[in-house]
Amino acid sequence: MEYDNVNHPAHYAGATSMECIDAMELAFGKEGVFLICLGNAFKYLWRYRNKNGREDLDKAEWYLNRAHRNGLNGIPSAYVEKYYKLRGMLDEIDTEQC
């Protein structure tokens, strides 16, 4: 497997071929991982200006894509609204300035 800091960070590789986020989905379910992804996307949007710039925005996008991967059916509407709010925030950022 090829590692990169956004899609397959080496520090999350373990003794198995399963990535940490996949194990979290088994442990916490679809809604749990949805919320974890929203929290991580929020964190990367919060800090991108002061830490890793474009890489943090790429990570925020990765987590939002992962949150949406299983679809939004069955996710409480309040959480879906937060997903769309974060997606809108990411879309409004001028990535050329990073």
Secondary structure, DSSP 8 states (H G I E B T S, - for coil): ---BTTTB-GGG--SSSS-HHHHHHHHHHHHHHHHHHHHHHHHHHHHTTTTTTHHHHHHHHHHHHHHHHT-STTS-HHHHHHHHHHHHHHHHS-GGG-
